[in-house]
Amino acid sequence: MRSGGPFAPLALRARGSYFLMITFALSQVVWSVAFGWRTLTNGDDGMPDVVRPNFGFSLDNTASFYYFTLAVVGVATVVLVAIVRSPFGRALRGIRESESRMQALGFDVWRYQYVAFVLSAAFAGVAGALYAYYNRFVGPEYLYVIQSAEALIMVILGGAGTLIGANAVIGPDVQIGQNCAIGSGSSITNTIIGDRVVIHPGCHIGQDGFGFSADADGFVKVPQLGRVVIGDDVEIGANATIDRGAGPDTVIGAGSMIDNLVQIGHNVQLGRNCILVAQSGISGSTRLGDFVMIGGQAGLVGHLEIGAGARIGAKAGVPNDVAAGETVLGSPAVPIRLHHRQAAALKRLATKKGA
């Protein structure tokens, strides 16, 4: 925690990957000092039997220490939120986007970065202290470069500002953007996720699609080698399923909204700002243009072209392509005017038969 102040001027001289290399090097310096200074740190034997603090009540039992840790984390979260929403936090976001622009506006960029570095070291120090109290042991290995690398990997895989719910499984070949939320019980593999994506609980994304070919001996599974690519600002409802591509990727365009219990097959490509209402399904290799709207419980067969701005009514069964801007209803789906004429003709027939 105290090392943030003196180390910041050294680390902030570099940018990008060089900044990471310097911080790793500084952590190695601290580790080597702790490892060799046996009179203070007990060397590689570490310091066992770390005494937990006493604030008028004992923290020796598991329940009390849990609630103490929960309270500390809660306070730290409130402080962090307050920092982010403060003028200081807004200035940091501006520096993140463009240092040169903030300098042109008169901000002392280096000073803001220095304070941010020290604050990050302080919060990391609090976390480290809780970890030592939890294990009742502290040793030089806590300062080793692997500890820093683990935190960095968490940020790279989880995305800065991303929240991942309980029992969510993030499998191989997944990249998550910034400020995302992944609901509890979700499973995600073979997927690239953009920024500000919300995935509600129970979603399954990136698993193999339903692809088989038939031969004389039965069915042969078609290899699924693609990914799911989700654009920025997408929201995916609970228990939705999106299959990975078989060769080309399955693509969910930026700004699209997908309701609960929607099924999207492999190789499907959604344009920007599409809306899919609950229990609708899209079979493999169908392509949707921008701003397409699909009503609840509608079904689309595979290998279709749905033009930009098309609208598909609830419970529609779509076996054919839909032109841009066209609205279709019914099963099999037909243009809205033809659907109304068919409904009127059926009504007239029913009336004559009743008469």
N, C-alpha and C positions, 0 to 999 in steps of 0.2 A: 504493500500500500504506500509506504513512504518512498519507495524507489521510483514512483511515477514522476515526482518533481525533478530530481536530478537526471533521470534518464530521458525525459521528454526532449530537452534541447538536442541531444544526440540523435534520437530517432526521427525527429521532425525535420532533420536536414535532408532526408531522402523522401522519395515518392514511390508509390506502386509496390512492385515486388521488392525493390531495394529497402523500402520501409519494413516489410515483413522480415527480410534477412537481418536487418539491424536489430529488430526486437527479439528475434530468435537468438542472435549472438549475445545480446545483453542478458537474456535469461540464462544462457550457458555460463556467463561470467558469474552471475549470482549463484548458480548451482555449484560451480567449482569452488567458490568461497565457502559456501555452506558445507560442502563435502570435505574440505580440508581443514576447517576451523573446528576441530574436535572439542576444544575447551568450551565453546559456546553452543555448538549444535550436536555434539556427540557423533559427528561424522556420519558414515554410512549406517551406523546403528540407530540413528534417529533419536527422537525424544518420546519415549513411551509414557503412558499414564498422564496424559494431558488433563489437567483439572478443568472441569467445566465451570463457568462463572456462576456466582450465586447472587441473585437479585432479591433476596428475602424469601426465596423458595428454591427448592432443590431441582436441578436439571438432570439428576442422575438416572431417573427412570425414563423409559422410552417415550411415554405419552407426554410428559412435561417438556422434554426436549423437542418433540415434534411440534407442539404448539408454540414454543419459543421460536423455532426456525420459521414456522408459518407466519408468525407476527413480524419477524425481521424481513422476510421476503415481501410481505404485504407493504410494510413501510418503504422498502426499497423500490417497489413497483410504483407506489404513489409518488415518491420523489422523482423517479425517472420520468413518469408521465408529466409531472409538473415542469421538469427541465425541458422536455421535448416541446411542450406547449408554450414555453416562455419565449420572450424575445431572443434570449441566448440560443434556445433550441432552433428557432426559426432562422437565425443567422447561420447556425451549423448546417441546416439543410441547404441554405443558399450556397455555402462554401462547398458542400458536396456536389452541387450541380455545376458551379462555375466559380473557381477561386478568383480568376482574373476579373470577373464581373463584380464580385463582392469587394475586391481591392479598389476597383474603379469607383465604387459607391462610398469609399472611405472607411471600410471596415479593416481593423487590424487582424488579418487572417491568421497570422502566426500565433497571436495571443489567444484567439478562440480555439485554435487547435491544441495549444498547450493546456488550456483549462480542460478541454475534452479528454486529453490524454490522461491528465491527473485524475479526473473523475472516473474514467474507466478503470484505472488502477485501484482507486478506492473501492469501487464496487466489487472488483475481482478480489481485493483483499478481504472484504467482508465474507464473500463466498468461501474463500480459502480458510478463514478462521472457523466458519461453521463446519467445513469439511474436517478440519483437525479436531474440533470438539466432538464431532460425530464418531470419528474413528478412535478418538483418545490417543492419537499418535500423529506425529509429524516427522518427516524425514526429508533428506535432500532430493529424493526422487520426485517430490511434489514440485520442485523447481526445474525439473529437467525439461528439455525442449519438447518432449513427447506431450507433456501436459498442454503446452501452448498450441501444438499442432492439432490436438484433439478439439480444442475450442474453435480453431480456425476451420477445421473440417466440418464441424457442426454448422457454422455459419454458411459455408459454401453449399453444403447439401440441403440444409433447412431453409436457406434464404434469410437475409437480414430482415428482422421484424416479422417473421413468419411464426404463427402459432400452430402447433400440431397437437390434436386431441389425444385422449387416452386410447390405448389399444390400436392406434393407427399404425399400419405397416408400410414403411417406405422401402421398397425393394430395390433391385439393381437398376442402373441406367436411368436414374431420376435426377432431374435438375429442377429446382424450385426457385422462383423469382422472389422479389422483395414484397413484404407486407401482404403475404398470403395467409389463408386460414384453412386448415385441413381438419375436418371433423373426426370425431372419435369413431373407431371401428372401420375406417376406410383402409383400402389397400391400393397402393399405387406402384406400378412397375413400368419400365420402358416409356417414360413420359417426360416431356419438357413442359414446364409450367411457367407461364409469364408472370408479370407483376400484378398484384392486387386481385388475385384469383381466390374465390371462396368455394371450397368443396365441402358440402354438408356431410353429416355422418352417414356411414354405411356405403359410400360410393366404392365402386371397383373399376379401376382405370388402368389400362395397359396390359391386361391379360390377353391370351390368345383369342382370336376371333373364331367363329364357327365356320371353318372352311374345310371341305372334304371333296374329293373326287372319287368316282366309282370306277372299279375295274371288275374283272371276272371273279376275283376273290373277295370282293366286298368294297369297303370304303378305305381310302388312303388320305391321311391328314395332310392338308396343304401347309407347308412351313409358314410360320408367322414371323417375319423378320423386321417389320417396320416398328414405328413408335406411335405414340399419341402426342400431338403438339397442340398445346392449349395457349391461346393468345392472351393478351392483357385484359383485365377487367371482365373476366368470365365468371359466372356463378353457376354452379352445378348442384342440383337439388339432391336430397337424401335418397340413397339406394339407387342412384342412377348407375348405369354400366356403359363404359366406353371401351371397345376392343381396340387393340393395337393393329396397325396396318400389316397386311400380308407381305407387301413389298414397299409400295409407297406408304407414306404416313397417314394415319387418321388425323384430321385437322379440325380444331374447333376455333372459329374465327374470333377475333377480338370483340369484346362487348356482348357476346352471345349469352343468353339466359336459358338455362336448361332446368326444367321442373323436376319434381320427384319421380322416381320410377321410370325414367326414360332409358331406352336401349338404343345405342348407336353402334352399328356393326363396323367391321374392319374396312379400311380404305375410304370411309365416308369423309367428305370434306364440307364443312359448314363455312359459309361466308361470314362477314362481319355483322354483328348485331342481329343475329337470328334469335327467334323465340320458339322453344319446343315445350309444349304443355304436357302435363303429367300423363304417364302411361302411353306415350307415343313411341313408335319404333321406326328406325331407319335401317334397312338392310344394306349389306356391303356394297361399296363402290358407288354409292349415290352421291351426287354433287349438288349442293345448295348454294345459290347466289347470296348476295347480301340482303339483309332485312327480310328474310323469309319467315313466315309465321305458320306454325303447325299446331292445330288444335289437339285437345286431349283424346287419347286412345286412337289416334290416326296411325295408319301403317303404310309405309312406303316400301315397295319391292326394290331389289337391287339394281344397280347400273342405270339409274335415272338421272336426268338433268332437270333441276328445279330452278327456274329463272329468278333473277333478283326481284324482290318485292312480291313474290307469289304468296298466296294464302291458301292453306289447306284446312278445311273445316274439321270439326271434331268427329271422330269415328269414321273418317273417310278411309277408303282403301284405294291407294294410288298405284295403278299398274303401268302408267304411261308418263312421259315427260310432261312438265307443266311450264307453259310459257311465262316469261317475265311479266310481273304485274297481274297475272291471272288468278282468280279465285275459283277453287274447285270444291265440290261437296259430294257426299254420297259414296256408295261402294257398289260397283267401281266408280271412282271419282270422275265427275264431268264438270265442265264450266258451269258457273252458278246460274246463268240464264237457262241453259239446257236443263239443269236440275229442277229449276222452278217450273219449267214447262212440263217436264215429266211428272212432277208432283201434281200439277193442275190436271193433266190428262188422266192420271190414276184416280184423282178425286172425282172427275166427271164420270168415269167408268163405274166407280163405286156407287155414285149417285143414281145412274141409270139402272144399274143392277138392282139397287134397293127399291127403285120405283116400280 
